[in-house]
Amino acid sequence: MKILIQLGHPAQFHFLKNAISIWEHSRHTVRVLIKSKDVLETLLAKTEIDYVNFEPKTYNKNSRLDMLCMLVSRTTTFLKQILTFKPDIVISPDPILARICKLFKINFIAAFDDDYAVIKRLSDLLLPHTNHVLAPRICDFSLWQHKKIEYEGYMKLAYLHPNRFTPILEQIKQFINTAKPYIVIRLVVLNAHHDNGIKGINDEILDKLISKAESLNYEVYLSSEKKLSDKYSKYHLSIPAEKIHNVMAFASLLICDSQSMAVEAAMLGVPSVRFNDFAGRIGVLEELEHKYGLTYGIKTSQPDLLFAKIEELIDTPNLRDEFQRRRQKMLADK
């Protein structure tokens, strides 16, 4: 069987990397297409997976001309791939590719862990043209629920389940002072199609977070998608992209405005506090917070609650052991 995979985000690569290996070992033919996004190409380059970067250029989403150029370029590229590779199945989050597959009657699968209401704009463009949506049971796809193939689990367990990932402290000792407890702060750009009007950690909050962590004798490591001022350079987490989950696994706490990393921390049993305006809106994170107590979401209108929650977690006796216990409860269910 021929499987064409298009990746638009590092999390999608992690979700499918083990499946790709299994498929290729079973003698299926897999072709991977990527666009430049964060560390996506860096991650692929460290594997034996063959890939093509069909969109090395970053388009300006606020420019109609750029968006038109992107539409023409992607349509041309995808058509060429469909006609030359002739896939039996396509896995992708791209509405353009979904339309082309529908035209050629090729099975198209979209995989998500967001609810319809969170990614409504993308869903309305994509889901009418998909054959199936692969998603956790907790995700609500509203009108498109009939297309959903659901499973009792989370996308990030595909690569962070203990059967798939064992953190190794030795791999990060040259990058991290592992003799001292540390906190990871992760910042994202929040400029995706579904991020309109969403706020996260600004410089004022970031300064207070760093000051608070240092006052409690924690090292601070800062990972950011967006460019930060030079005053934060000494906190910069300089580590190969493929080792980030090892760093997370041994952290005392993750503070972020990223959905993906908050879920990843929960999969590892690492406490996390997410500060952005998606708090309370995403089914996967709501379940991880309220059923398993593995993560916490706080809106940007409640900065005092953010710092109170951080203090509460740091003051919790045997915090790591407690969160590993909660993780085991989650793993027993999923």
Buried (B, 14 or more C-beta within 10 A) or exposed (E): EBBBBBBBBBBBBBBBBBBBBEBBEEEBEBBBBBBEBBBBBEBBEEBEBEBEBBBEEEBEEEEEEBEEBBEEBBBEBBBEBBEEBEBEBBBBBBBBBBBBBBEBEBBBBBBBBBBBBBBBEBBEBBBBBBBBBBBBBBBBBEEBEEBBEBEEBBBBBBBBBBEEBEBEEEBBEEBBEBEEBBBBBBBBBBEBEBBEEBBBBEEEBBEBBBEBBEEBEBBBBBBBBEEBEEEBEEBEBEBBBBBBBBBBBBBBBBBBBBBBBBBBBBBBBBBBBBBBBBBEBBBBBBBBBEEBBBBBBBBBEEBEBBBEBBEEBBEEEEBBEBBEEBBEEBBEEB
